[in-house]
Amino acid sequence: MLAIIYIRVSTEEQVKHGYSLSGQEEACLEKAKEIGAGTLIFKDEGITGAVLERPGLQGALEACKNPECKHFIVYDPDRLSRKLAHQLMLVDTIEKAGCQLEFVNFEWTDTPEGRLFYSLRGAIAEYEREKFKVRSKFGKLSKARSGLLTHNPRI
């Protein structure tokens, strides 16, 4: 029995400084160990969760078609996607392929209540992403109006 592990960070800065990927991987590997499954690991480094065309995600979804793959492990629902519509579609795709979706940081249950809570978390993740964009744009505009650089010119 195999478990697919999917991990993601959004920005190149997170990749460069080693934020979160190794922690996500370690936690997901521990979850696979609890289940008693071997693992296939797929990563997207520095790719936003707002898009579906991510090489690691597409590879993980393709691997779901393997009958030996019984579990699909993700650290948190917002690592799967930052858009509620995408999250719901991905759950459907994963389940139709015969994999059980597992989260390290969220208790997924295939019940009306479980799906409702999952949808609420997805809506909140999408809201957080949009608010971050608004705050960032406002901050950069304020810096520019003050005559300051909005980015590091050495990068």
N, C-alpha and C positions, 0 to 999 in steps of 0.2 A: 504494500500500500504506500502511495506517495502523497505528499502534501506540497502544494504549490505555495511558495512564499513570495509575496509581492511587497516591495518597499519603495518609498519615494521621498525625495526632498524637492522643494520647489525652485530653489535658486542656486546659481553657480557659486554664490558666496557660501551657502550652506555646505555644498560639496567641497569647496576649497578648504574650509575650516573643519571639516569632518563632523558637522552637526548631524546628529540623529540617525544617519544611515546605519552605522554599526550598532547603535542601541536598538533600533528597530529590528535589525537582523538577529541580534542576540535574543531578544524577547520572542520573536517569531520562531526561532529554532527551538527555544525552550517549550513553546506551545506544541510544536510538532513532536517533540520528544514525549510530552505528556500523552499525546494521541497515539504515539507508537508508530509514527510514519517516517519514511525517508523523505528527503526534500529536494525540490527543484526551486532555485532562487532566481527571481527576476527583479531587476532594479531599474528605476528611472531616476537619474541624477540631474537635478537642475531643470526639471520640467514641471510646469504648473499643473495642478490637479483640475484645472478648468477645461482642459482639452482631453479628448479620448485618444487621439493619435499619438500615443507614447510607445516607443519600441518595447520597453519592458512589459507594459500592460498588455500589448498585443501578443507578445510571446507567451505571457501567462495565460491569456484567454485561449490561445491555440493549444497550449499544454493541457487545458481542461478536457480536451477531446480524447486524451489518452485514458483508456478505461482503468488504468492503475491509479490515476489521480482521483482521490476521494475527498480531499480537503483543499480549501483555498484560504490561506492564512494571510491576514493583513493586520498591522499593528492597530490601526484606528480607522473608522469609516472615512475620515477626511483624507487619509493617505490613498484611499481608493479613488476618490474624486472630491472636488470642492463644489460640485454642482449636483443638486438633488436629483434632477432628471437623469443625469448620468449614473448616479449611484443606484437608482432604482432599476435602470436598464441593465447595469452590470450585475446586480444581484440576480436578475432574471436569467441572464446569459450564463452565469456561473452555475446556477441551480439546474437549468435545463441541460447543461453538459454533464450533470451527475455529481458535481462537487458540492460539498457542504461548506458554506462560508463560515469562517471562524475569525474572530477578532481577539487580539490580546487585551485591548483596553476598552472593550465594550461587550456586553453580554447580548449576543444575537439570538433571538428566538423566532422561529417561524410561526408566530401567532398574530392575531390582529393587533394585540397590544405591542408585541415586539416590533412589528412592521411600523406601527405608528411612532414608537420611540425612535426607531432608526430614521424614519422620515423627518422627525423633528431635529435630530442631530444633523442630518444632511442639510436641512434648511438653515440651521444655525451656522454650519461651516460655510455655506454659500454667502450668508449675510456677513460673516467675519471677513471673508475674502474681499467682498465689495467695499466694506468699511475701511479696510486696510488700504485699498487703492485710493479712496477718497482722501484719507488722511495723508497719505504719501504725496499725492498731487498737491494738496493744500500746503504741506510743509515745503515742498520744492518751490512752489510759487512764492511763498513767503520769503524763502532764502534768496531767490532771484530778485525780488523787489528790494531786498536789503543790500543788493550788490554782492552777495555771496555765491560761491559755486554750489551747484546742486548735486555735484558728483565729485568723486576723487579723480583728478586728471591723471594720476599715476597708474590707474588701472586700465 
